[in-house]
Amino acid sequence: MGCAMLLAGKIAVIFGGSGAIGSAVAQAMAHEGANVYLGARSQHKLDQAAAGIRTAGGMAETFITDVLDDRVTAEQVTRLAQKTGGIDVVVNATGFLHDQGKRIDALSLAEFMRGVTPFLTAQFNISKAVTPHMGGERTGTIITIVAPAASMAMPGHLGHIVGCAGIEAFIKALASELGPQNIRVLGVRSHAIVDAVQAGAYTGEIFAAKAQSMGLTVEQWLGGAAQSTMLKRLPTLAQIAEVITFLASNHASAMTATVVNVTGGATVG
């Protein structure tokens, strides 16, 4: 079984590693032989995520970091890379509460920017911190999970749509810079993940507000979202984690500068 593992011996660093998506990705990567390092702001949640991986026989360590602070992020990553001898895989599974539902007449500039600034700040700070410790003879892969809004046009989501489009553009631009260093840069565009709210995802608060404004429960709202997809179902945490694990492996070594669509057909292109 060992020789068949997709990520045997790889060093994988997962930012937002205590969240619903980050911990699911960490579990999948550890199952495929990676040594996973989970970074987030809360030690308690990190300990829970790491304990689950170790219980299943995987290797997991944790570190506290704030991806909105460029100096702290760079110092933490440098310390980790010195310990591991380098980094093979980086996953950005961070997320930030932001406004959805307000149209421009009711939206302030600050509320608009909450859908843009923290997401792009995290993307920049993580990328800048990790790239000196990746690539060369050991292929590096940076993967970011992004919501599907970039290719949508819907009222009340100005900041969110612009922020998602910015992340997708950043992925492609960074890939062009890092390709010669043997570093691939990819995104995974996910729709609302059906079991993420139960797993404690921050999106639960956003979904609850959306559902309430429509007079629905979160479960009813998710059911409606599922019906809006081509497959009539939403992705699961395990499905997202398995796609990301595949993208990090040598099987996907010819892929870069692309955003993989895992929305069940909610978006195309």
Kinemage of the C-alpha trace (Angstrom):
@kinemage 1
@onewidth
@group {chain A} dominant
@subgroup {mainchain}
@vectorlist {calphas} color= white
{ca met a 1} P 0.000 0.000 0.000
{ca gly a 2} L 2.820 2.402 0.865
{ca cys a 3} L 4.167 2.659 -2.676
{ca ala a 4} L 0.678 3.536 -3.948
{ca met a 5} L 0.309 6.561 -1.685
{ca leu a 6} L -0.127 9.763 -3.701
{ca leu a 7} L 1.862 12.021 -1.353
{ca ala a 8} L 4.278 9.639 0.380
{ca gly a 9} L 6.839 11.615 2.379
{ca lys a 10} L 5.676 15.012 1.107
{ca ile a 11} L 5.683 18.025 3.432
{ca ala a 12} L 2.221 19.635 3.254
{ca val a 13} L 1.451 22.933 4.999
{ca ile a 14} L -2.231 23.781 5.357
{ca phe a 15} L -3.286 27.300 6.320
{ca gly a 16} L -6.746 27.352 7.849
{ca gly a 17} L -5.929 23.823 8.923
{ca ser a 18} L -8.361 23.811 11.850
{ca gly a 19} L -11.375 24.720 9.699
{ca ala a 20} L -13.844 22.307 8.132
{ca ile a 21} L -12.165 22.264 4.715
{ca gly a 22} L -8.575 22.551 5.962
{ca ser a 23} L -8.883 19.666 8.396
{ca ala a 24} L -10.602 17.479 5.771
{ca val a 25} L -7.761 18.198 3.325
{ca ala a 26} L -5.196 17.450 6.022
{ca gln a 27} L -6.849 14.090 6.772
{ca ala a 28} L -6.909 13.138 3.083
{ca met a 29} L -3.273 14.147 2.544
{ca ala a 30} L -2.080 12.358 5.674
{ca his a 31} L -3.965 9.261 4.514
{ca glu a 32} L -1.948 9.458 1.279
{ca gly a 33} L 1.345 9.579 3.174
{ca ala a 34} L 2.017 13.322 3.594
{ca asn a 35} L 3.481 14.828 6.746
{ca val a 36} L 0.958 17.590 7.416
{ca tyr a 37} L 1.514 20.859 9.270
{ca leu a 38} L -1.667 22.678 10.244
{ca gly a 39} L -1.621 26.440 10.771
{ca ala a 40} L -4.435 28.601 12.187
{ca arg a 41} L -5.193 31.123 14.930
{ca ser a 42} L -6.784 28.787 17.509
{ca gln a 43} L -4.616 26.157 19.202
{ca his a 44} L -7.622 24.314 20.609
{ca lys a 45} L -9.197 23.721 17.183
{ca leu a 46} L -5.788 22.828 15.715
{ca asp a 47} L -5.233 20.240 18.443
{ca gln a 48} L -8.598 18.642 17.648
{ca ala a 49} L -7.813 18.457 13.930
{ca ala a 50} L -4.323 17.049 14.510
{ca ala a 51} L -5.579 14.484 17.036
{ca gly a 52} L -8.018 13.085 14.481
{ca ile a 53} L -5.217 12.627 11.955
{ca arg a 54} L -2.897 10.956 14.469
{ca thr a 55} L -5.678 8.639 15.632
{ca ala a 56} L -6.035 7.476 12.035
{ca gly a 57} L -2.293 6.750 11.889
{ca gly a 58} L -1.172 9.929 10.113
{ca met a 59} L 1.555 12.436 10.941
{ca ala a 60} L 0.369 15.929 11.936
{ca glu a 61} L 1.924 18.911 13.695
{ca thr a 62} L 0.473 22.356 14.344
{ca phe a 63} L 1.551 25.986 14.437
{ca ile a 64} L -0.215 29.213 15.376
{ca thr a 65} L -0.187 31.934 12.742
{ca asp a 66} L -2.107 34.954 11.485
{ca val a 67} L -2.026 35.055 7.693
{ca leu a 68} L -3.071 38.719 7.689
{ca asp a 69} L 0.301 39.587 9.292
{ca asp a 70} L 3.033 39.278 6.654
{ca arg a 71} L 5.944 39.299 9.112
{ca val a 72} L 4.480 36.643 11.415
{ca thr a 73} L 3.554 34.421 8.462
{ca ala a 74} L 7.035 34.668 6.929
{ca glu a 75} L 8.770 33.945 10.256
{ca gln a 76} L 6.553 30.937 11.004
{ca val a 77} L 7.043 29.454 7.532
{ca thr a 78} L 10.820 29.970 7.609
{ca arg a 79} L 11.037 28.240 10.991
{ca leu a 80} L 8.940 25.348 9.740
{ca ala a 81} L 10.933 24.983 6.497
{ca gln a 82} L 14.223 24.928 8.415
{ca lys a 83} L 12.816 22.079 10.494
{ca thr a 84} L 11.459 20.061 7.537
{ca gly a 85} L 14.124 20.855 4.940
{ca gly a 86} L 11.607 22.407 2.576
{ca ile a 87} L 7.938 22.420 1.608
{ca asp a 88} L 6.240 20.404 -1.143
{ca val a 89} L 2.572 21.348 -0.880
{ca val a 90} L 0.808 24.457 0.439
{ca val a 91} L -2.961 24.712 0.802
{ca asn a 92} L -4.741 28.001 1.493
{ca ala a 93} L -8.014 27.041 3.166
{ca thr a 94} L -8.392 30.287 5.092
{ca gly a 95} L -11.692 32.151 5.183
{ca phe a 96} L -13.029 35.413 6.578
{ca leu a 97} L -16.506 36.618 7.493
{ca his a 98} L -17.830 39.114 4.950
{ca asp a 99} L -21.059 40.733 3.831
{ca gln a 100} L -23.379 38.998 1.387
{ca gly a 101} L -26.861 40.226 0.564
{ca lys a 102} L -26.499 44.021 0.579
{ca arg a 103} L -26.860 45.922 -2.683
{ca ile a 104} L -24.732 48.943 -3.467
{ca asp a 105} L -27.254 51.466 -2.146
{ca ala a 106} L -26.974 49.908 1.326
{ca leu a 107} L -23.339 48.787 1.112
{ca ser a 108} L -20.482 50.812 2.610
{ca leu a 109} L -16.996 50.807 1.111
{ca ala a 110} L -15.683 49.052 4.229
{ca glu a 111} L -18.311 46.302 3.876
{ca phe a 112} L -17.476 45.921 0.175
{ca met a 113} L -13.759 45.575 0.930
{ca arg a 114} L -14.365 42.894 3.575
{ca gly a 115} L -15.085 40.538 0.694
{ca val a 116} L -11.819 41.473 -1.003
{ca thr a 117} L -9.027 42.674 1.271
{ca pro a 118} L -8.560 39.829 3.791
{ca phe a 119} L -8.806 37.130 1.125
{ca leu a 120} L -6.209 38.713 -1.162
{ca thr a 121} L -4.002 39.713 1.778
{ca ala a 122} L -3.922 36.095 2.963
{ca gln a 123} L -3.247 34.856 -0.564
{ca phe a 124} L -0.341 37.276 -1.007
{ca asn a 125} L 1.207 36.751 2.441
{ca ile a 126} L 1.050 32.946 2.236
{ca ser a 127} L 2.467 32.884 -1.305
{ca lys a 128} L 5.316 35.266 -0.481
{ca ala a 129} L 6.212 33.344 2.682
{ca val a 130} L 6.297 29.864 1.160
{ca thr a 131} L 7.857 30.348 -2.277
{ca pro a 132} L 11.489 30.713 -1.058
{ca his a 133} L 11.193 27.238 0.480
{ca met a 134} L 9.639 25.442 -2.510
{ca gly a 135} L 10.473 24.315 -6.012
{ca gly a 136} L 13.778 23.546 -7.661
{ca glu a 137} L 14.437 19.830 -7.743
{ca arg a 138} L 11.393 19.087 -5.582
{ca thr a 139} L 8.183 20.075 -7.325
{ca gly a 140} L 6.127 22.572 -5.343
{ca thr a 141} L 2.360 23.043 -5.454
{ca ile a 142} L 0.277 25.912 -4.016
{ca ile a 143} L -3.483 25.287 -3.971
{ca thr a 144} L -6.184 27.751 -2.871
{ca ile a 145} L -9.830 26.954 -2.224
{ca val a 146} L -12.077 29.639 -3.653
{ca ala a 147} L -15.846 30.158 -3.614
{ca pro a 148} L -17.628 29.992 -7.003
{ca ala a 149} L -18.687 33.641 -7.216
{ca ala a 150} L -16.061 34.821 -9.759
{ca ser a 151} L -18.106 33.511 -12.657
{ca met a 152} L -21.484 34.501 -11.241
{ca ala a 153} L -23.458 37.709 -11.641
{ca met a 154} L -25.966 38.115 -8.826
{ca pro a 155} L -27.169 41.089 -6.795
{ca gly a 156} L -25.985 41.673 -3.244
{ca his a 157} L -22.580 40.033 -3.664
{ca leu a 158} L -20.358 42.827 -4.982
{ca gly a 159} L -17.420 42.374 -2.620
{ca his a 160} L -17.626 38.596 -2.642
{ca ile a 161} L -17.705 38.331 -6.447
{ca val a 162} L -14.817 40.770 -6.889
{ca gly a 163} L -12.788 39.055 -4.170
{ca cys a 164} L -13.239 35.604 -5.730
{ca ala a 165} L -12.363 36.952 -9.192
{ca gly a 166} L -9.245 38.536 -7.702
{ca ile a 167} L -8.119 35.235 -6.173
{ca glu a 168} L -8.594 33.386 -9.468
{ca ala a 169} L -6.640 36.080 -11.346
{ca phe a 170} L -3.889 36.001 -8.687
{ca ile a 171} L -3.547 32.215 -9.100
{ca lys a 172} L -2.930 32.547 -12.839
{ca ala a 173} L -0.567 35.502 -12.515
{ca leu a 174} L 1.496 33.848 -9.766
{ca ala a 175} L 1.696 30.605 -11.752
{ca ser a 176} L 3.379 32.486 -14.599
{ca glu a 177} L 6.028 33.788 -12.194
{ca leu a 178} L 6.676 30.545 -10.337
{ca gly a 179} L 6.543 28.058 -13.223
{ca pro a 180} L 10.281 28.390 -13.983
{ca gln a 181} L 10.980 27.554 -10.301
{ca asn a 182} L 9.077 24.251 -10.678
{ca ile a 183} L 6.189 25.507 -8.545
{ca arg a 184} L 2.635 24.920 -9.710
{ca val a 185} L -0.184 27.259 -8.628
{ca leu a 186} L -3.780 26.026 -8.702
{ca gly a 187} L -7.213 26.805 -7.357
{ca val a 188} L -10.179 24.635 -6.474
{ca arg a 189} L -13.514 26.366 -7.017
{ca ser a 190} L -16.043 24.798 -4.705
{ca his a 191} L -19.752 25.455 -4.331
{ca ala a 192} L -21.421 25.447 -0.899
{ca ile a 193} L -20.192 22.222 0.699
{ca val a 194} L -23.131 20.225 1.948
{ca asp a 195} L -21.569 18.933 5.187
{ca ala a 196} L -19.291 21.898 6.006
{ca val a 197} L -21.806 23.734 8.192
{ca gln a 198} L -22.250 20.690 10.443
{ca ala a 199} L -18.442 20.463 10.613
{ca gly a 200} L -18.297 24.014 12.012
{ca ala a 201} L -17.340 26.020 8.924
{ca tyr a 202} L -17.448 29.805 9.253
{ca thr a 203} L -19.694 29.851 6.175
{ca gly a 204} L -22.481 28.605 8.445
{ca glu a 205} L -22.991 32.182 9.636
{ca ile a 206} L -23.138 33.479 6.066
{ca phe a 207} L -25.514 30.723 4.936
{ca ala a 208} L -27.737 31.297 7.992
{ca ala a 209} L -28.119 34.995 7.135
{ca lys a 210} L -28.952 34.149 3.515
{ca ala a 211} L -31.500 31.518 4.552
{ca gln a 212} L -33.111 33.802 7.114
{ca ser a 213} L -33.557 36.608 4.583
{ca met a 214} L -35.461 34.123 2.381
{ca gly a 215} L -37.517 32.691 5.248
{ca leu a 216} L -35.722 29.330 5.016
{ca thr a 217} L -33.703 27.084 7.306
{ca val a 218} L -30.052 26.528 6.397
{ca glu a 219} L -30.947 22.982 5.353
{ca gln a 220} L -33.669 24.278 3.022
{ca trp a 221} L -31.315 26.882 1.571
{ca leu a 222} L -28.639 24.226 0.924
{ca gly a 223} L -31.313 22.086 -0.730
{ca gly a 224} L -32.134 24.956 -3.064
{ca ala a 225} L -28.445 25.484 -3.822
{ca ala a 226} L -28.132 21.794 -4.683
{ca gln a 227} L -31.067 22.041 -7.103
{ca ser a 228} L -29.344 24.942 -8.896
{ca thr a 229} L -26.430 22.679 -9.907
{ca met a 230} L -26.305 20.431 -12.973
{ca leu a 231} L -25.810 17.348 -10.788
{ca lys a 232} L -28.576 18.413 -8.357
{ca arg a 233} L -26.186 17.910 -5.451
{ca leu a 234} L -23.502 19.845 -3.631
{ca pro a 235} L -19.899 18.703 -3.134
{ca thr a 236} L -18.898 17.065 0.140
{ca leu a 237} L -15.849 17.830 2.265
{ca ala a 238} L -14.356 14.462 1.333
{ca gln a 239} L -14.803 15.117 -2.387
{ca ile a 240} L -13.113 18.536 -2.167
{ca ala a 241} L -10.281 17.071 -0.071
{ca glu a 242} L -9.707 14.223 -2.527
{ca val a 243} L -9.563 16.577 -5.530
{ca ile a 244} L -7.020 18.799 -3.733
{ca thr a 245} L -4.936 15.760 -2.760
{ca phe a 246} L -4.879 14.585 -6.391
{ca leu a 247} L -3.865 18.068 -7.603
{ca ala a 248} L -0.973 18.075 -5.131
{ca ser a 249} L 0.302 14.742 -6.444
{ca asn a 250} L 2.599 13.893 -9.339
{ca his a 251} L -0.438 12.706 -11.314
{ca ala a 252} L -1.320 16.392 -11.810
{ca ser a 253} L 2.240 17.576 -12.449
{ca ala a 254} L 1.372 19.104 -15.854
{ca met a 255} L -1.358 21.306 -14.337
{ca thr a 256} L -0.804 24.933 -13.329
{ca ala a 257} L -2.443 28.352 -13.712
{ca thr a 258} L -5.905 26.839 -13.587
{ca val a 259} L -8.904 26.764 -11.293
{ca val a 260} L -10.523 23.330 -11.064
{ca asn a 261} L -14.312 23.514 -11.021
{ca val a 262} L -15.841 21.308 -8.309
{ca thr a 263} L -19.231 23.016 -8.121
{ca gly a 264} L -21.420 20.200 -9.427
{ca gly a 265} L -21.955 22.296 -12.525
{ca ala a 266} L -23.191 25.405 -10.719
{ca thr a 267} L -20.654 27.391 -12.728
{ca val a 268} L -19.028 26.706 -16.079
{ca gly a 269} L -15.793 28.009 -17.550
